[in-house]
Amino acid sequence: MLLVAAVTVAPHALSQNLLPKPKSVTWQHGTFSRYKACAVEAANATVGKLAAEAGLPDVTAEGDSTWTEAGVRRLRYLALDASAGEEAYTLRVAPDTIEIAASSTAGFRNAKATLRQLEVKRGVACCTISDAPALGWRGAMLDVSRHFFPIEFVKKQVDIMARFKMNRLHLHLTDAAGWRMEIKRYPRLTQLGAWRTEASWKKWWAGNRQYAEEGTEGAYGGYYTQEQLRDLVAYAAERGITIVPEIEMPAHSEEVLTAYPEFSCTHEPYKQADFCPGNEATFTFLENVLREVMDIFPSKDIHIGGDEAGKASWPTCPLCQKRVADEGLADSNALQGYLVRRIGKFLREEGGRTLIGWDEVLADSLQNATVMIWRDTSYIRQAFAQGLDVVLAPGRFCYIDGFQDDPPSQPEAMGGFQPLSNVYSYQPLAGFSAEERKHIRGIQGNLWTEYVPTTEHVEQMLYPRLLAIAENGWTGGEVKDYDDFRARALLAVEELRDEGVNAFDLKHEVGDRAESRTPVEHLGRGAKVTYNLPFNERYCADGVTSLTDGRRGGWDYGPRSAWQGFIRGQRFDVTLDLGKTQELSRIVTNFYQSSGPEIFLPAEYIISVSTDGEHFTTIHSRSQAVEKLTNPSVEQWEWKGTTEARYVRVQAKPGQYGGWIFVDEVEIY
């Protein structure tokens, strides 16, 4: 009789090791001991081959399904009905047997990842699991253009992603800050376009934005050789991860158009960010580049960017205007659609690939393409209306370049507050019919690296927030229990940190701004507010009641926050009606500043009061020069004194930078 050690950890505690959370888990007592001999069996040769490809122990010559030596424990591979899904698996762990059933290498690989999480001190915890992902694309994007990271570091992230059953790594290989892939036909892309004069993206972007020849002393940058990328692709494939390359067009291409200015409208270096779609040579260049890309990357999806095109020279470029006329386009703006459709056709016909682009490509009458939604979830149904599939990466939930904790305690970030709880809160499938869900390919977390210069900082930004992306992609995110998820994420972070991953220290998370956690009572609570100038509809908070609802803002300034945004470059001007004349001693207004998205403190602050609502007396004014601060901040501006009033008018005017003014509450005491 085999002696089996008892599980010394309660099933509830064991469940905290499982991330992402399986569909179904039933715990049993006991362990499958790692110290005993084990025969490996397979239902048939095909199943054995799939399990071996997943990295599970191979079936030995004597360990076939007919071997029945008494007392020998078994690891069995079984076939699962393909209707369960390509990545589905079942797992049964008993004291003397582990059975894994799947219909593909991916399914066996997912089971292997779960087995790793079931390891306890003396073996594998006994349980029965039935599992499959809700979404097929569970990805991460790493921007290697703004800052360049070594190939071994990228492989390290592949290993971590595979552990949590993610299966797409999207590499943002090109942008103004640097071209990162060797293209043999166009060597200047890496000889010049991969190097810049400043290591700091922020300093370079705010300065002269100069590039440098490879080998120049002090030049910052780098690129991946084709040999390195082939190796990365193979390394990731062994772990079930597809590398999706992105080559930006028609915009974000300053580095290309400095190395090869003939593909711009002006034919001058340092003048253009957009390719010239009127120039036939532009398409020759792009197609040649994409041929080399497709030769390296077997990914069916090729990302072409397609976002934020300025189109500055297209209306005056003779070649562009000729193209507009020849193609019967409405105007020069339609040239972007022409370029995107033409490149999509090339990818489809030349390489059997699918174009994928940021959601700006929705305006381009696409066919047979995938849209990566980043701006707003309202674009999802626009894509559905065009018969297109989507990958969901809305900035509100899936951009992990913002502050994940109290900003004063964190390194500089892109802006905005993106704690783990908010990333986890996203429900990618909510509100969509079964038919619509067929067009949702998956979910992706994006890390842009303008303010992320080191490998250590990358890992701090990725983990644990990328684990919330993994969870939402696997489960569909329809049922939420943040306390349960956070407990599992804490254990995962501890394990990662023990292994040398610089994950954010979730255990010591500070959290949101303390003032936002408790409503504030004051004389103006519930007062009617007249907006002498309107708030911005996107940043409306709770509308006309927001400034007197007692809710102070946290670090998040987004559309659902307590912060109300006032139109760029104009002033904040509201009047509160307290209902009756009363004695006032203090008036307070909280202002938010975050320089990245151009939210600034005001340059001038004015408070006026009235008893009749017609004749106002100014009781306070304050002026100051506006500064651009590194991290977000909240400042409380106030008047103290004694006065009587029923109406209080508060005004704030922007300074030299223009931008936005954000206010959460006008407090009156």
N, C-alpha and C positions, 0 to 999 in steps of 0.2 A: 504494500500500500504506500502511495506517495505521501510524504509529509508536506503539508502546504501551510505556509505562514498565514495567520489571520490578518486581514486588513486592519491597520491601526489607525486609519483615518476615517472619519464618518463620511457617508455618502454625500451629505450636503457639502462638506469641505472638498471632496473629490470633484464635485460638479464645478467648483470654482476654478479648476484647472482647464476646463474646456472652453476654448475660445477659437473660432466662433462657436456659438451654442448649437449643438445638434438638434435635429427635429424631435428626436425621441430617445430618452435614456432611461433604462431600468437598471438599478444597482442590485448586485448580489454580494454576499459575503465571500471573502477569500481572495486569493491572488493566484495568478499563473506565475509560478516562481521562475526567476531568470537563472537560477543556479542548477536546473535540472536539464538533462538531455532532451532534445526535441526533434521529432521527425517532421519534415516538411512535405506536405502532400498537396496535390492539385487534382481537381475534378477531371481535367483533361489537359492536353499539351498547350492548347490555346490559352486557357486560364493561367497555367503556370508561367507562360511567356509574358502575359500582361502583368502579372504580379512582379516578375523579375524586372521588367522594364520600369516599374514603379519604385524599384530599389528595395523591395522586400526580399527576404532570404530565398535563394533559388531552390528548386526541387532537386534533391540529390538522387543519385542512381537508385539507391535502395529505398528512398523515401517516397515511393509512389503510393497511389491510393489503395494498393493491395497489401501493403506492409502492415502487419497486425501484431507485431511483437508485444507480448504482454507487458503492461506497466509503462510503456513509452508514451510520453505526452506528445501532442500533435499541434502543428500549425497547418490549417487547411485552407486552401483557396477554392472558392466555389463560384459558379456562374450566377449572375443576377440577371433577371429579365431586363432587357434593354429599355423597356417602356418606363422603367423607374427613372431613367435619365442617364446621360453619359457619365456624369460625375457622382452619381449615387453610389452608396455602399451600405452594407450591413456588417455589423461586427458583433460577435459573441465571444466573450472571454469567460471561460470556466476554469476551475483549478487545473484541469488536465488537458484542455483544448482551447485553442483560439481559432475561430472560423471567420474568415473574411470573404464576403461575396461582393462582386462588382462585375460590370460588363465592359470595362475599359481600363486602360492604364491610369487614366485620371481618377477613376473611382478607387482603384487600389491605392493610388498615391494619397488620396484624401483619407482613406482608412489608416494608412501608415502615419499620417500627421496626427490623427486622433490617438492612435496607440502610443505615440510619444508622450502625449499629454496625460495618458492614463498610468504612466509609470509611477510607482510608489517605491518605498525604500527597498523592498525585497522582490519586486516583480511588477506585474501589470494587474490593476484592479479589475475584479470581475464585474461584468455588466453586459447588457445587450443594448446596442445602438442601431437605430435605423435613421439614415441621414441622406440629405441631398440639398444642394444650394437652390435658393430661390432665383438667383440671377447668374447668368453665365459669364458676365464680364465683371471681375472684381479687381480693380486696378489702382495703380498709383502712377502719378506723373512726377518725374524729377527733372527740373530745369538745370541742365548742365551747360547752358550758354552763359547766363549771367555770372555764374561761377563754375569752374571746371573741377570735376572730381575724378580721382583715379579709377581705372577699370576694376581694380581689386575691391575698392570700396563699393562700387555698384554691385559686384558679385555678392558682397556681404549683405546688401539690402535684398537681393534676390533670395538668399537663404532665409532671411527673416520673413519675407512675404510668403514663401512657400510653407513655412511653419504654420501660418495662419490661413492657409488655403486661398491665397490670392493668386491670380493667374495672368495678369497683364502688367507689364512695366512699360509705360509710355515715356520715351526719352525726348525731351525738347532739345533737339540737337543744334538748332540754328536760331539766331536772333541777332539784333544789333550788337550785343556785347561779345559775340564770338561764334564762329562756325566750328563745329566740333567733330566733323566726320571727314576723313580723308576721301577726296574725290580725285581719282587718278587723272581724269581728263582735264580737270581744272585745278591745278596745283596751287594757284594764288589764293584759293579759298582758305587753305591752311597756312600757306607761307605768310600771308598778311591778315586775312580775315579772322584767324584764330587767336590773334594776339592784340593786346591793347596796352596803352601807356600807364594805366593805373590798375592796381589789384582791386581796389575798392570800386564796386560798380557805382555807388552813390557819388563818389568824388569824380569818377570818369564821366558819368552821365551829366553831372552839373557843370563839368568843365568843357574842354574842347573836343571830347569824344574822338580822340585820335587813335589810329591803329599803328602797330609796329611790325617791322619785319621779324620773322622768326630768327631767333638768335640775338636780337638786340638786347643789350644789357638793361635789366630792369623790366623787360616786357613781361606781361602777365597773360596767361592763357594756356592753351594746349588743345590737343585733339586726339581722337581715337583713330588708330590705323584700321584699315579694313581687316587685317588679320586679328587684331584685338576684338573687333566687333563680331567677327565670325565666331571667335572663341566664346564671347559673352552670350551670343545667341544659342550656341550649343549647350553651354553651362546652364542657362535659364531653362531651355527645353527639357533637359534632364530632370528639372525640378517642377515641371508643369507650368512654366511661365513663358508667355509669348512676349518678346520685345517689340513694341510698336514704335517705329521711328516717326519723328515729325520734322519735316522740311518746310519752313515758313514761306508762304507766298499769298498774295502779292506784296504784303507789307512786312514790317519788321525785318527788313533786308538791307539795312545800311552797310553791313559788313560785306555782303556780296557786291553791292553796287559801288563800293570803294575799290574792291579788288578787281571787279569787271564793270567799270562804269558804262560800257557800251550797251548794257542791258537796261539802263535807266532812260528816262525821257530827255535828260539834259546831256547825257554822256560825260558828265563831270563827276569826279570822286567827291565824297563828303557833301553831296547836294541832295540826295534822294533816299527815301525809305521804301518806296514802292517800285516794283518792276514796271517796265513799259509794256503794256499788253498790246500796243499797236505794232511793236517791232517783232517780226517773225523770228528774229534771232533769239529773242527771249524764250520762245517755246522750244527752240532747238536746245538751248542751254538747260532749261528745266527738265525736258525729257531725257537728256543725256545724264543729268544728275540722278533722276529717278530710276533710270536703268541700273546705275551702280547701287543705288539704295535697295532696289528689289533683288539684286544679285546677292546682297549680304543678308537681308532680312526676309525670311519666308512668311512673315506676318501677312495674313490676307488683308489686313487694314493698313493703309498708308495714310498718315495724318499730314495734311497740307496747311494747317493753320487756318488761313482765310479770315482772320480777324483784324479789326481796327485799321483798315486801310485808309490813309489820309487822302490819296488820289489828288494831291496838290497840283501836279503838272499835267494831269490827263486832259483837262479842258482846253489847254493851250498847246498841247503837243500835236504837231501835224500828223505823225504816224498814228496816234491814238484817234484823232478826229477822222482820219481816213478809214480806220478800222470800224468806227461807229457807223460811218456812211456805208461801207461795203457790207457790213453784217446787218444793216437795218436796225441798229440798236436805238433805244430812245434817247440816250445821252451818254456822256462819258462815265457816269456812275455805273451804267450797265456793263461796262468793260470788266468789272470784277466778276460778274456772273459769267460772262463769256470765257474768261480765263479759267474759272473754277470748273465749268462744264467741260471745257476742252481737256483740261488735265484729268478730270474724272474719266472721260472717255478713253484717254490714253492709258491710264492705269488699268482700266477694265479690259481693253482690247489687247494691249501689249503684254500685260503681266497677269491678267485674271485677278486683279486686286480690286479692293473696294476703297473708294475715297472716304476719308473721315475728316471732318473739319469742325471748328468752333461754330457756335450757333449763328454767327453772322452769315454763314453760307446759305442759310434758309432763304435769303432773298434772291438766290441764284438759280431757281427753277431746276433743282437737282433731280437726278434719277439714280437709283441703285447706289445710294450713299448712306452714310451714318452721320448723324449730327451729335456733336458733344455739347450738351447744354451747360453753359457756364453763367450766363447773365441772370436769367430768371426762369423759374419753372413754367411761366406762361408760354415760353417758346416750345414746350414739349408738344402741346396740341397743334401748334403750327406745323411742326414736323410730321405729326400724324396725318394732318390734313393733306400733306404732300406725299403721303405713303412712305415716309422715311422712318428708319429705325433711329433710336437715340441711345446714347450713353449719358448718364446723369452725373454731372459734376457742378451743381449750382454753387456759386461762390458763397452764398449764405450759409451753407453747411459743409461744403467739401473742399474749400480752399484752406489749406493748413499752413498758410504763411503769415497769419495774424497772431496776435498775442494769445497764448493759451492760458495765461494766468495774469494776476495783477500786474499791469504794464510796468509800474516802477520797479518791479522785482525781476523783469525779464530783459534780455537783449533787445536791441532795436528790431522792429518787425515792419512788415508792409503797412500795417494799420488795421484797426478793427480788433474786436475781441472774439476769439474763437476757442472757447474752452472745450474740453472733452465732452462735457454734457451736451453742448450744442451740436457737435458733430454727430454724436450718438442719436440725438433727437430726430434726425431726418428720417422720414418715412417714404422711401422712393416709390413704393407701389400704391400708396394711399390715394384714393379718389379715382383710380383708373379701372375701367372695366376689364374683364378677362380678355376681350379682343384687343384692347389697347395695350395690355401688358405684354402681349406677344411682340410688340415693337420696342419694348424696353430691354435693351441688351444687357445693361448692367449699370454699375456705379463706379466712380473713380474719385480718389483724393488727389488734389494737385498741390505740389510744393514749388512755388516760384521762389527763386533764390537771390533776388536783388539784394536782400539784407541778410543772406545766409551764406557767409563766405567760407566756412570750414566744414569738414566732415563731421566734427563733433556737433556743430550747430544743426546740421542737417538731421542727425539722429534725434536731437532734442526736439526738433519741430515735428518729425514724423511720428515718434512714438510717445505716448500711446494713441494719438489721434488716428493714425492709420489703422489701428486695431478696431476702432469704431466703424471705419469704412468696411473693413473685412466682415465684421459682424452684420452690418446692415445689408451688405451684398449677399451674404450667405443666408440670412434669415428672412430677408425682405423688409425687415424693420417695422412690421405692422403691429407687433406686440412689444411694448416698451416696459422695461424695469431697470432704470438707471442704477439703482443701488446694487442690484445683482450684477450688472455689467461692470460697474466700477470695481466691485470686489474681485472679479475675474481679471480685470485690467491691472489692478494692483499687483496680483501675483505674477502676471506676465511681465510687467515692468521690472519687478524684483529679479526675475530670472534673466531678463535681458541685461540689466545693469551688472549682474554677477558675471555675465559672459563678456563684459567689456563694451556693451552698447550704451551710448550716452543718452539713454532715454530720459525724458523729463521726469523729475522726482514727484510723481503723482501723490505719494504719501504725504508730502508737505505742501500740497497745493493751498494757496491763499484763498483763491476764489474771487468772486465778483466784488465790486466796490461795496464796502460795508454800508454806506448810506442808502444803497438801493434796496436793502433787504427789509427795511421797516418803513411803512407809510409815515408821512409827516403831517401833523395837525397844525393848522394855522388859520388866521382869520379869513384868508382868501380861499380856503378849501371849498370847492363847489361854486365859486363865484363865476358869473357869466363873463366870458372873454370876447371882446370885439377885436378882430384882427384888422388893424388899419392897413396892413400889408399882408398878403397871404403866405401861409406856410407852403412848403413844397409837397405835392401830393405823394411822392414816393417816400418821403420821410415825414409822414403825418402823425406818427405815434398813434394816439387814440382820438385824433381829430380835435374838435373845438373844445373838448373838456380836458385836454392833456395838461395844460399849464396850471390847472387848479385841482387836479385829482389826487394830490398828495403823494404821487409816485415820483421818486427821484430816479435819475438814470444811473445805470451801471456803466461798465466799460464798453458795452456793445451799443453802437450808434445806429444800427441797421433799421430797416423799415418797421420791424415789430418791437422796437425798443421804446423806452420812455422819452427818448430825445426827439424833439421836433426840429426839423431843419428848415432854414429860411433861405430863400432863393439866392443863388450865387451873386455876389457883388452888390446886393441890396441890403436894406436894413431890417432889423427886427423892430416891430412897432405894434404894441397891443395895449388895450385899455381894459382894466378889470372893474366890474361893478360889484361892490361889496353889499349892495342892497340897502344900506343905510349909512349915514355919516357916523363915524366912530373915531376914537383916538388911536393913532398909530405910532409905534415906536421903532419899527425896524422893517425894512423891505429888502428881500434877498432874491437874487437871480443867479442860478448856476449855469455856467457856460462850459462847453466841452471844447477841447482842442486836440486835433490829430493832424499833423502837418502833411502826412502822406496823402490822404484824400482831400486835402485843402479845406479842412475845418479849422478855423482860427478863432482865438479870442477877439472880442471887438476892440476897436480903437477908441470908441467913445460910448459912454453909458449915461443915460439921462433918465431921471425919475421926476415926474410931474404929478400933482394931485389936484383934485377938484371936489367941490361939494355938489355942483349942479350938472356936471358932465359937459359943460360948455367952456367955462373959464378955468384954465389950468395954471398952476404956479409951479415952476421948477424948484424942487427942493434939493436936488443932488445932481451933479455931473462929474464925470471922471473921464480922463483921456490918457492914453498911453500908446507907445509904439508897439506894434505887433511883432513878435518874434516867432521864428520857426523852431519848435522844440522837437527833440529826438523822439521822445515817448509821449503817448497820450496823457492828458491831464484834465482835471476838472477844477475850475476856480469859482469861488463864491464871491460875487460882487454885491455890496450891500450899502444901504443908507441906515444910519442910526440917528435918532432925534425924537422930537415930539411934534405931532401935527394932527389935525382932524381932517378926514376926507371920506367920501363915499367912492370916488373914482380914482384909480391909480393907473397912470400911463407910464409904460416902460419902453424905452427905445435903446437900441444898440446899433452902432454903425460899423461897417467893416473897415479895415485898414488898407495898407498899401498892397497887400496880396490879394485883396478881394476874397474870393472863396465863400465858404458857407459859415453861417452862424447857427449853432445848435443850443437849444435851451430845453431844460426838462420841467421846471416848475418856477412860478413866481410866488414866493412865500411872503406873507404879510403878517406881522405881529403887532 
